[in-house]
């Protein structure tokens, strides 16, 4: 069964191309976490790189023990000897004794620093973390994990949305399921790009309006909200277990939960048509790291 995960980058940073609200204050952040808790969201996704997100969550958890399972991430590694210190820092920030999901935030760290996974496995055995994962961007990174690391890790976090169909074209998500890897997908709204006006899209020098207008046309023809269409596209993927959504306000979170709980309006035939249209979409559109700010 699919599970909705609350991403908390927005609680610690001004995050997303279409973020018009800015970083919520502490009371607003707590209201968001209250709403998530009261509406059966079980997992929070954060990172040491997300400003003071871990600290805000930790302060909330001090009055709501065991309210959520926590996924957080290893900062960029300079020295393998610092890995355990980073975990201890996150545990301290969050005010918890063990981290449910601990992900390497940069795939290159797992490759360039050969002892990273071994050290994390030691920390797992010591009870500091429960499950090890990696956050990635590219297909070849996932292929490497499937070939070399699947016995050591149990979670992979990927960017996935209605325009980013590389994962479907290669059939790689099914292979992950066969290997026992759980898939967290992030960026189903592509950091808000789908809701940006043409001026904002042009401002970051993207030639993406053709693709975005195609998706909006589908929503119009189905007489559904664009957000519903984007949520459904991720929700219909059998091999994705966790959908990660962020928000700046309670109202945004409420809308996301409502869309998630509605019946899916897409079919597998619809997916095939969308995959065909987005085949060979330029990376500069689907990879926010390549956007000109």
N, C-alpha and C positions, 0 to 999 in steps of 0.2 A: 504494500500500500504506500502511495506517495505521502511524503511528510513535508510540510511547509516549515522553513527555517528562517528566523529573523536575522538578517545581516545588520550589523551595528556600526558599519563604517561611518554612517551619517551621525551617529551619536558622538563621535569624536572628531569629525572633520566636516568642512564644507565640501561635500562629495557629490559628484554627478554633474553632467553638462546642463541638466534642466532643473537643478536645485535652486528654487527661488526663495526658499525659507531660511537657508543657512543652517548652521549647527544649532540644534535645540538646546535650550538651557537645561539645567539639572532637573527641574520640576517637570518640564516637558518630556525629557528623556525617561523619567520615572513613570510618567503617564503612559508612554509608549510601552514600556516593559510591563506595566500593570495590565494593559489591554491584551498584550501577547499572552501573559500568564492566564488571564481570565477567559481566553478564547482558545486554550488548549495547544498553543505553540510550546514545544518542548525543548527546542535547541536554539541557542544564540551563537552566531558566528562573529568572531572578533579577531583582533590581531594587535600585537604591540605596536605595529606601524599605523594603527588607526587613531592617532592622537591620544586622547585620554579615555577612549572607549572602554578599555579593560578596567580602569579605575572607577568609571561610572557604574559599570555592571557590578563590580565588587562592592561598591557602596550600597547598591540596591539589594544585592544578595545578603548583605549583613542583616537585613530585616526580613529576608525571604529565603531562608536556608533551603537548599536543594530544589529551588523553584525551576531551574533549567539545567539541561545538559549543555556543556560549553565546548565549543570548537574555537581554538585560537592557533596562532601561527608563530613559527620561529623567525625572528628578524634576520636580515641579511647577515651571513656569517663572515666574520673577519678571522676568527680563530676557533677551531673546533673545541678548544678548552673552555670556550664561553657558552657552549650549548646548554649545559646543565644550569648555568647561572641565569640564562634567559628563561628557562622553564621555571626556576625558582622565583624570578621576578614576576612572571605572569601569575603564578600561584599566589604570590603576595598581593599583586594588584587586584586579583579576583576574590581573594579571601577564601580560597577553597584548598582542599588537601590533595586533590587529584584532578587532572584535566581529562575530560572524556575523549576529545579528539584533538590531537596535536599535529599540525600540518607544517611541513617545510614550505615556507612562503615562496621561495625561489627554487625552481627545478634545478638550476645550475649549481646551487649549493649542494644538492644531493649527489651531483656528479663530480664537481671540482673538489669537494671535501669528502673524501672517500669514507671517513669514519662516521659521518653524520648519522646514517641509519643505524649503525651499530651502537652509537651512543644513545640514540633515542630508544633502541630496544632495551638497553641497560636501564634507562629511566623508566621504561614500561615495567620491567621486572621489579624495579624498586617501588612501584606503585605511584610514581609521580604523574604518569599518563596512562590512559587505558588503551587507546588506539592510535596508530601512527598513519599519517597521510601526507600527500603532496598536492600543492596547488599548482596547476599548470596552465599554459596557454595554447600549446601546439600539439598537433596529431603525433608528430614523431616523438615527442616527450612521453605521450601515453604508450606508444609502441615500445619504447625503451623500458618503461615500468612493467608492462606486460611480459617482456622477455627476461628482465633482470631483477625486478624488485617485488613482484607480486606476493612472494612468500613472506616478505618483511612488513608490507604495508597493507592496510585494509580499506583506505579511503582515498579517492582522487577527486579533487574539485576542479571543474572545467568551466570555461565560459560557454554558454549555450543559449541561443535564441533563434527566432524564426528566420533570421538571415544567415546564421552561422551553422551551416549544415555539413561541414567537413566531417563531423563525427558520424553522421548518418551515411554519407556517401561511401565511407570506408568500412562501415559495419563494425566499427571498433568497440562500440558500447556493448554490443552483445558479447564480444570476447571478454570484456571486463566482468560481466555477470557470470560467465562460465568459469572465470578464475576466482570468483568470490569477492571482487572489488566492489565496494559501494560507491556510487557516483553522486556527488553533490554538484548541482549546476547553479552557477551564478550568472548574473548579467542577462536575465531573461528580458529585461527592458532596455538592454544595452546602455546602461547608465543614464536612462531617460532620453536617449537620442530619438526614439520613436515619437516622443511627445514634443520635441523641439520644433520651432518654426523654421522655415527655409533660411531665414537670416542667420540663425544660430548655426545651422548645418553648414552654410557657406562660410561662416566666420572661422570654422576650424578646417576649411579647405577640403571638404569631403564632396565627392561626386556621388552622393548616396540618395538623392531625392527620388531617382527612378525606382529604386528598390523600396524605399519607405512608402512612396505613393502607391506602389503595387500592393503592399500589405494593407494600407489604409483602404484601398479599393475592395479588398476581400472583406474587411470588417463592415464596410458600407453595404456590400451586396448581401451579407449575412444578417444585416441589421443588428449587429452586436457592437459593444464598446470595444475600442482598440485594445484596451488593457485585458479584456476578457479573451480576445483572440490570442494575444501574446502568451498569456498564462496557459491557455488550452494547448498551445503548441508544445510547450515544455511538459505539460501534464500528460499528454497522450503518448509520450515516449516511454515504452515499457521498461527500458533498461536504465532509466534515471529514477533514483529513489527519493532524492531530496531536492526540493526547489528552494533556492535562497532568494529572499526578497528583502530590500531595504526600504526605509521610509524616513521622512523628516517630521511627520506629524501623525497623531493618532488616526486622523481621518484617512490618510493614505494607507495606513496599516489595515484599517477597517475595510476599505475598498479591496485591498489585496486578498484578505481572508474571504470576503464575500465572493470574489471571482473564483478563488480556489475551490470553494465549496459547491459552486454551481455545476450542473451537468456539462460535459464536454460537447461542443458543437462541431468539432472537426472529426474527419474520418482519415483512415490511412491513405485513401486516394487523394485527399486534400494535401496530405503531407508530401506525397510523391510529386504533385504538381508544384508545390512550393520549392522542394529540393531541386527540381528541374530548372525553375526560374532563377534560383540563386546560385546555380552551379558556376564555379570560378568567379564568384564575387571578389572584388579586390580586398586584400587584407586590410588596407588602410581604412576601410569602412567598418569592419567588424572587430578591429583591434584598437581599443582606446589608447594604447601606448603609442600609436602612430598618428594620433590626432594632433594637429597643431593648435596649441592653446593660445 
